């Protein structure tokens, strides 16, 4: 399932970029785009985009599907 959320930390954004570039799973905390609550997300990052209207924030799109199943398919 695709989820969108925001991060405001340079370190979190860098980790998300690494996940995006390497197609590897990561875990990151961010602000839910719908509820504005902080949640933990795990999966493979699909996009890291600057959220210009929010200042120094990044909008992250992550695939939260079954990470272990995906890892097995990639390694096969």
MOPAC internal coordinates of N, CA, C and O (Angstrom, degrees):
PM7 1SCF
backbone

  N    0.0000 0     0.00 0     0.00 0    0    0    0
  C    1.4407 1     0.00 0     0.00 0    1    0    0
  C    1.5264 1   108.78 1     0.00 0    2    1    0
  O    1.2310 1   120.63 1   -43.88 1    3    2    1
  N    1.3137 1   116.41 1   136.12 1    3    2    1
  C    1.4599 1   121.04 1   177.19 1    5    3    2
  C    1.5183 1   109.74 1   -85.21 1    6    5    3
  O    1.2310 1   121.31 1   -46.11 1    7    6    5
  N    1.3319 1   115.11 1   133.89 1    7    6    5
  C    1.4671 1   121.90 1   177.63 1    9    7    6
  C    1.5189 1   107.36 1  -127.45 1   10    9    7
  O    1.2310 1   120.88 1   -30.70 1   11   10    9
  N    1.3389 1   115.93 1   149.30 1   11   10    9
  C    1.4667 1   121.32 1   174.73 1   13   11   10
  C    1.5258 1   108.43 1  -121.62 1   14   13   11
  O    1.2310 1   121.40 1   -40.81 1   15   14   13
  N    1.3288 1   114.92 1   139.19 1   15   14   13
  C    1.4515 1   121.21 1   177.75 1   17   15   14
  C    1.5208 1   108.29 1  -155.17 1   18   17   15
  O    1.2310 1   120.86 1    -6.31 1   19   18   17
  N    1.3260 1   115.96 1   173.69 1   19   18   17
  C    1.4657 1   121.78 1  -177.52 1   21   19   18
  C    1.5174 1   110.63 1  -119.08 1   22   21   19
  O    1.2310 1   120.86 1   -36.02 1   23   22   21
  N    1.3333 1   115.96 1   143.98 1   23   22   21
  C    1.4663 1   121.70 1   171.38 1   25   23   22
  C    1.5243 1   107.64 1  -124.73 1   26   25   23
  O    1.2310 1   120.80 1   -29.18 1   27   26   25
  N    1.3410 1   116.08 1   150.82 1   27   26   25
  C    1.4667 1   119.44 1   178.20 1   29   27   26
  C    1.5183 1   111.85 1  -122.19 1   30   29   27
  O    1.2310 1   120.43 1  -172.06 1   31   30   29
  N    1.3191 1   116.79 1     7.94 1   31   30   29
  C    1.4621 1   121.80 1  -179.83 1   33   31   30
  C    1.5250 1   110.08 1  -101.59 1   34   33   31
  O    1.2310 1   120.61 1   -47.31 1   35   34   33
  N    1.3372 1   116.44 1   132.69 1   35   34   33
  C    1.4632 1   120.57 1   175.69 1   37   35   34
  C    1.5257 1   110.95 1   -59.73 1   38   37   35
  O    1.2310 1   120.20 1   141.55 1   39   38   37
  N    1.3358 1   117.23 1   -38.45 1   39   38   37
  C    1.4688 1   121.23 1  -179.88 1   41   39   38
  C    1.5292 1   110.83 1   -64.55 1   42   41   39
  O    1.2310 1   120.08 1   135.69 1   43   42   41
  N    1.3309 1   117.46 1   -44.31 1   43   42   41
  C    1.4671 1   120.63 1   178.82 1   45   43   42
  C    1.5244 1   110.79 1   -64.80 1   46   45   43
  O    1.2310 1   120.19 1   138.54 1   47   46   45
  N    1.3178 1   117.25 1   -41.46 1   47   46   45
  C    1.4656 1   120.90 1   178.84 1   49   47   46
  C    1.5279 1   110.26 1   -63.62 1   50   49   47
  O    1.2310 1   119.92 1   140.53 1   51   50   49
  N    1.3283 1   117.75 1   -39.47 1   51   50   49
  C    1.4615 1   121.25 1   178.65 1   53   51   50
  C    1.5316 1   110.85 1   -64.67 1   54   53   51
  O    1.2310 1   120.43 1   137.83 1   55   54   53
  N    1.3384 1   116.78 1   -42.17 1   55   54   53
  C    1.4643 1   120.00 1   176.93 1   57   55   54
  C    1.5187 1   111.51 1   -62.25 1   58   57   55
  O    1.2310 1   120.77 1   140.57 1   59   58   57
  N    1.3218 1   116.14 1   -39.43 1   59   58   57
  C    1.4625 1   120.38 1   178.10 1   61   59   58
  C    1.5286 1   110.94 1   -65.22 1   62   61   59
  O    1.2310 1   120.26 1   139.61 1   63   62   61
  N    1.3194 1   117.10 1   -40.39 1   63   62   61
  C    1.4728 1   120.39 1   176.99 1   65   63   62
  C    1.5203 1   110.99 1   -62.85 1   66   65   63
  O    1.2310 1   120.39 1   140.40 1   67   66   65
  N    1.3347 1   116.86 1   -39.60 1   67   66   65
  C    1.4733 1   120.34 1   178.23 1   69   67   66
  C    1.5274 1   110.22 1   -63.09 1   70   69   67
  O    1.2310 1   120.25 1   136.94 1   71   70   69
  N    1.3190 1   117.13 1   -43.06 1   71   70   69
  C    1.4661 1   121.06 1   177.86 1   73   71   70
  C    1.5253 1   110.07 1   -61.87 1   74   73   71
  O    1.2310 1   120.35 1   136.77 1   75   74   73
  N    1.3276 1   116.94 1   -43.23 1   75   74   73
  C    1.4560 1   122.11 1   179.98 1   77   75   74
  C    1.5310 1   110.87 1   -61.89 1   78   77   75
  O    1.2310 1   120.48 1   131.61 1   79   78   77
  N    1.3265 1   116.69 1   -48.39 1   79   78   77
  C    1.4594 1   121.05 1  -175.77 1   81   79   78
  C    1.5253 1   112.86 1   -69.69 1   82   81   79
  O    1.2310 1   120.10 1   142.90 1   83   82   81
  N    1.3403 1   117.42 1   -37.10 1   83   82   81
  C    1.4622 1   121.45 1  -176.75 1   85   83   82
  C    1.5290 1   112.95 1   -94.95 1   86   85   83
  O    1.2310 1   120.23 1   173.05 1   87   86   85
  N    1.3263 1   117.16 1    -6.95 1   87   86   85
  C    1.4803 1   122.05 1  -177.05 1   89   87   86
  C    1.5295 1   110.94 1    56.72 1   90   89   87
  O    1.2310 1   121.04 1  -138.58 1   91   90   89
  N    1.3427 1   115.62 1    41.42 1   91   90   89
  C    1.4579 1   121.27 1   179.50 1   93   91   90
  C    1.5213 1   109.78 1  -116.66 1   94   93   91
  O    1.2310 1   120.40 1   -29.36 1   95   94   93
  N    1.3378 1   116.85 1   150.64 1   95   94   93
  C    1.4644 1   119.87 1  -179.43 1   97   95   94
  C    1.5282 1   112.46 1   -69.29 1   98   97   95
  O    1.2310 1   121.06 1   -27.85 1   99   98   97
  N    1.3126 1   115.58 1   152.15 1   99   98   97
  C    1.4531 1   122.65 1   175.86 1  101   99   98
  C    1.5205 1   108.50 1  -145.31 1  102  101   99
  O    1.2310 1   121.05 1   -12.70 1  103  102  101
  N    1.3167 1   115.60 1   167.30 1  103  102  101
  C    1.4654 1   122.15 1   174.23 1  105  103  102
  C    1.5228 1   106.65 1  -125.05 1  106  105  103
  O    1.2310 1   121.05 1   -48.84 1  107  106  105
  N    1.3350 1   115.59 1   131.16 1  107  106  105
  C    1.4627 1   120.37 1  -178.08 1  109  107  106
  C    1.5256 1   108.95 1  -148.97 1  110  109  107
  O    1.2310 1   120.99 1   -33.05 1  111  110  109
  N    1.3190 1   115.71 1   146.95 1  111  110  109
  C    1.4635 1   120.94 1   175.30 1  113  111  110
  C    1.5219 1   108.55 1   -96.41 1  114  113  111
  O    1.2310 1   120.98 1   -38.93 1  115  114  113
  N    1.3172 1   115.73 1   141.07 1  115  114  113
  C    1.4515 1   120.10 1   179.38 1  117  115  114
  C    1.5104 1   111.14 1  -157.70 1  118  117  115
  O    1.2310 1   121.44 1    -6.95 1  119  118  117
  N    1.3033 1   114.84 1   173.05 1  119  118  117
  C    1.4663 1   122.62 1  -178.50 1  121  119  118
  C    1.5256 1   108.78 1   -92.11 1  122  121  119
  O    1.2310 1   120.78 1   -59.61 1  123  122  121
  N    1.3295 1   116.12 1   120.39 1  123  122  121
  C    1.4652 1   122.10 1   179.20 1  125  123  122
  C    1.5223 1   109.74 1   -59.36 1  126  125  123
  O    1.2310 1   120.31 1   -48.34 1  127  126  125
  N    1.3173 1   117.00 1   131.66 1  127  126  125
  C    1.4601 1   121.91 1  -177.01 1  129  127  126
  C    1.5260 1   112.57 1   -66.19 1  130  129  127
  O    1.2310 1   119.83 1   153.21 1  131  130  129
  N    1.3194 1   117.93 1   -26.79 1  131  130  129
  C    1.4698 1   121.06 1  -177.28 1  133  131  130
  C    1.5312 1   112.17 1   -91.75 1  134  133  131
  O    1.2310 1   120.43 1   131.93 1  135  134  133
  N    1.3397 1   116.78 1   -48.07 1  135  134  133
  C    1.4687 1   120.23 1  -172.91 1  137  135  134
  C    1.5199 1   113.54 1   -95.82 1  138  137  135
  O    1.2310 1   119.95 1   164.52 1  139  138  137
  N    1.3334 1   117.71 1   -15.48 1  139  138  137
  C    1.4665 1   124.09 1  -176.57 1  141  139  138
  C    1.5262 1   112.14 1    65.81 1  142  141  139
  O    1.2310 1   120.02 1  -159.88 1  143  142  141
  N    1.3264 1   117.56 1    20.12 1  143  142  141
  C    1.4692 1   122.27 1   175.84 1  145  143  142
  C    1.5197 1   109.62 1   -97.14 1  146  145  143
  O    1.2310 1   120.78 1   -31.60 1  147  146  145
  N    1.3256 1   116.11 1   148.40 1  147  146  145
  C    1.4604 1   121.31 1   177.59 1  149  147  146
  C    1.5251 1   108.96 1   -80.83 1  150  149  147
  O    1.2310 1   121.25 1   -52.08 1  151  150  149
  N    1.3338 1   115.21 1   127.92 1  151  150  149
  C    1.4557 1   122.71 1   179.38 1  153  151  150
  C    1.5170 1   109.36 1  -132.44 1  154  153  151
  O    1.2310 1   120.80 1   -15.25 1  155  154  153
  N    1.3173 1   116.07 1   164.75 1  155  154  153
  C    1.4530 1   122.82 1   172.50 1  157  155  154
  C    1.5275 1   108.03 1   -99.94 1  158  157  155
  O    1.2310 1   120.65 1   -45.84 1  159  158  157
  N    1.3293 1   116.37 1   134.16 1  159  158  157
  C    1.4554 1   122.31 1  -179.07 1  161  159  158
  C    1.5205 1   108.76 1  -123.16 1  162  161  159
  O    1.2310 1   120.38 1   -40.09 1  163  162  161
  N    1.3233 1   116.89 1   139.91 1  163  162  161
  C    1.4615 1   120.38 1   175.19 1  165  163  162
  C    1.5137 1   108.99 1  -133.02 1  166  165  163
  O    1.2310 1   121.05 1   -39.83 1  167  166  165
  N    1.3055 1   115.60 1   140.17 1  167  166  165
  C    1.4586 1   121.54 1   179.89 1  169  167  166
  C    1.5153 1   110.00 1   153.24 1  170  169  167
  O    1.2310 1   121.22 1    14.97 1  171  170  169
  N    1.3304 1   115.27 1  -165.03 1  171  170  169
  C    1.4591 1   121.72 1   179.56 1  173  171  170
  C    1.5202 1   108.49 1  -100.04 1  174  173  171
  O    1.2310 1   120.72 1   -52.35 1  175  174  173
  N    1.3163 1   116.23 1   127.65 1  175  174  173
  C    1.4644 1   121.61 1  -178.80 1  177  175  174
  C    1.5301 1   109.70 1   -72.94 1  178  177  175
  O    1.2310 1   121.07 1   -48.69 1  179  178  177
  N    1.3282 1   115.56 1   131.31 1  179  178  177
  C    1.4625 1   122.51 1   179.70 1  181  179  178
  C    1.5253 1   112.44 1   -99.83 1  182  181  179
  O    1.2310 1   120.10 1   155.31 1  183  182  181
  N    1.3439 1   117.41 1   -24.69 1  183  182  181
  C    1.4674 1   120.32 1  -179.14 1  185  183  182
  C    1.5186 1   110.21 1  -160.25 1  186  185  183
  O    1.2310 1   121.29 1   -35.91 1  187  186  185
  N    1.3445 1   115.13 1   144.09 1  187  186  185
  C    1.4648 1   123.43 1   172.90 1  189  187  186
  C    1.5276 1   105.56 1  -129.47 1  190  189  187
  O    1.2310 1   120.89 1   -68.17 1  191  190  189
  N    1.3408 1   115.89 1   111.83 1  191  190  189
  C    1.4524 1   120.56 1  -175.48 1  193  191  190
  C    1.5197 1   110.21 1  -126.62 1  194  193  191
  O    1.2310 1   119.81 1   -40.52 1  195  194  193
  N    1.3349 1   117.97 1   139.48 1  195  194  193
  C    1.4664 1   119.17 1   175.41 1  197  195  194
  C    1.5174 1   110.00 1   -65.75 1  198  197  195
  O    1.2310 1   120.75 1   -42.74 1  199  198  197
  N    1.3117 1   116.18 1   137.26 1  199  198  197
  C    1.4674 1   122.00 1   176.56 1  201  199  198
  C    1.5237 1   106.91 1  -101.98 1  202  201  199
  O    1.2310 1   120.49 1   -97.75 1  203  202  201
  N    1.2980 1   116.68 1    82.25 1  203  202  201
  C    1.4630 1   123.69 1  -171.71 1  205  203  202
  C    1.5271 1   112.00 1   -55.18 1  206  205  203
  O    1.2310 1   120.17 1   139.56 1  207  206  205
  N    1.2979 1   117.29 1   -40.44 1  207  206  205
  C    1.4671 1   119.97 1  -176.25 1  209  207  206
  C    1.5287 1   112.64 1   -69.81 1  210  209  207
  O    1.2310 1   120.17 1   164.42 1  211  210  209
  N    1.3260 1   117.27 1   -15.58 1  211  210  209
  C    1.4657 1   120.63 1  -178.59 1  213  211  210
  C    1.5301 1   113.04 1  -104.61 1  214  213  211
  O    1.2310 1   119.54 1  -170.19 1  215  214  213
  N    1.3111 1   118.49 1     9.81 1  215  214  213
  C    1.4610 1   120.22 1  -179.13 1  217  215  214
  C    1.5153 1   111.04 1    82.09 1  218  217  215
  O    1.2310 1   120.65 1    48.06 1  219  218  217
  N    1.3313 1   116.36 1  -131.94 1  219  218  217
  C    1.4654 1   121.03 1  -176.97 1  221  219  218
  C    1.5260 1   111.47 1   -86.42 1  222  221  219
  O    1.2310 1   120.78 1  -118.00 1  223  222  221
  N    1.3112 1   116.11 1    62.00 1  223  222  221
  C    1.4540 1   122.12 1   177.58 1  225  223  222
  C    1.5277 1   109.12 1  -125.39 1  226  225  223
  O    1.2310 1   120.96 1   -21.93 1  227  226  225
  N    1.3222 1   115.77 1   158.07 1  227  226  225
  C    1.4496 1   121.82 1   175.94 1  229  227  226
  C    1.5110 1   108.51 1  -125.41 1  230  229  227
  O    1.2310 1   120.68 1   -40.74 1  231  230  229
  N    1.3386 1   116.30 1   139.26 1  231  230  229
  C    1.4608 1   121.17 1   174.72 1  233  231  230
  C    1.5246 1   107.30 1   -93.62 1  234  233  231
  O    1.2310 1   121.29 1   -56.67 1  235  234  233
  N    1.3092 1   115.14 1   123.33 1  235  234  233
  C    1.4542 1   122.19 1  -176.80 1  237  235  234
  C    1.5250 1   108.63 1  -108.74 1  238  237  235
  O    1.2310 1   120.82 1   -44.62 1  239  238  237
  N    1.3159 1   116.03 1   135.38 1  239  238  237
  C    1.4621 1   121.96 1   170.54 1  241  239  238
  C    1.5183 1   106.19 1  -114.38 1  242  241  239
  O    1.2310 1   120.69 1   -53.31 1  243  242  241
  N    1.3352 1   116.28 1   126.69 1  243  242  241
  C    1.4602 1   121.06 1  -175.08 1  245  243  242
  C    1.5249 1   109.29 1  -130.25 1  246  245  243
  O    1.2310 1   120.91 1   -34.84 1  247  246  245
  N    1.3102 1   115.86 1   145.16 1  247  246  245
  C    1.4595 1   121.69 1   173.67 1  249  247  246
  C    1.5202 1   106.71 1   -95.38 1  250  249  247
  O    1.2310 1   120.56 1   -69.64 1  251  250  249
  N    1.3249 1   116.54 1   110.36 1  251  250  249
  C    1.4635 1   121.37 1  -175.97 1  253  251  250
  C    1.5200 1   111.97 1   -94.63 1  254  253  251
  O    1.2310 1   120.23 1  -161.22 1  255  254  253
  N    1.3373 1   117.17 1    18.78 1  255  254  253
  C    1.4627 1   120.94 1   178.46 1  257  255  254
  C    1.5112 1   111.13 1   -58.47 1  258  257  255
  O    1.2310 1   120.54 1     2.53 1  259  258  257
  N    1.3227 1   116.57 1  -177.47 1  259  258  257
  C    1.4631 1   122.63 1  -177.50 1  261  259  258
  C    1.5275 1   109.83 1   -63.83 1  262  261  259
  O    1.2310 1   120.47 1   -79.86 1  263  262  261
  N    1.3344 1   116.71 1   100.14 1  263  262  261
  C    1.4641 1   122.56 1  -175.40 1  265  263  262
  C    1.5212 1   111.23 1   -61.56 1  266  265  263
  O    1.2310 1   119.04 1   137.43 1  267  266  265
  N    1.3356 1   119.44 1   -42.57 1  267  266  265
  C    1.4611 1   120.72 1  -177.53 1  269  267  266
  C    1.5279 1   110.67 1   -66.43 1  270  269  267
  O    1.2310 1   119.80 1   141.43 1  271  270  269
  N    1.3154 1   117.99 1   -38.57 1  271  270  269
  C    1.4625 1   121.20 1   177.44 1  273  271  270
  C    1.5196 1   110.69 1   -64.65 1  274  273  271
  O    1.2310 1   120.41 1   137.70 1  275  274  273
  N    1.3410 1   116.82 1   -42.30 1  275  274  273
  C    1.4575 1   121.36 1   179.56 1  277  275  274
  C    1.5212 1   110.66 1   -63.87 1  278  277  275
  O    1.2310 1   119.96 1   138.17 1  279  278  277
  N    1.3317 1   117.68 1   -41.83 1  279  278  277
  C    1.4639 1   121.88 1  -179.48 1  281  279  278
  C    1.5247 1   110.53 1   -62.90 1  282  281  279
  O    1.2310 1   120.04 1   141.75 1  283  282  281
  N    1.3266 1   117.52 1   -38.25 1  283  282  281
  C    1.4513 1   120.66 1   179.12 1  285  283  282
  C    1.5256 1   110.82 1   -67.08 1  286  285  283
  O    1.2310 1   120.25 1   140.95 1  287  286  285
  N    1.3343 1   117.13 1   -39.05 1  287  286  285
  C    1.4627 1   120.20 1   178.39 1  289  287  286
  C    1.5212 1   111.53 1   -66.25 1  290  289  287
  O    1.2310 1   120.07 1   140.20 1  291  290  289
  N    1.3448 1   117.48 1   -39.80 1  291  290  289
  C    1.4561 1   121.63 1  -179.68 1  293  291  290
  C    1.5163 1   110.14 1   -65.82 1  294  293  291
  O    1.2310 1   120.20 1   139.74 1  295  294  293
  N    1.3355 1   117.21 1   -40.26 1  295  294  293
  C    1.4568 1   121.77 1  -178.22 1  297  295  294
  C    1.5143 1   113.64 1   -77.47 1  298  297  295
  O    1.2310 1   119.46 1   166.74 1  299  298  297
  N    1.3187 1   118.64 1   -13.26 1  299  298  297
  C    1.4706 1   121.62 1  -177.00 1  301  299  298
  C    1.5055 1   112.89 1   -75.02 1  302  301  299
  O    1.2310 1   120.10 1   180.00 1  303  302  301

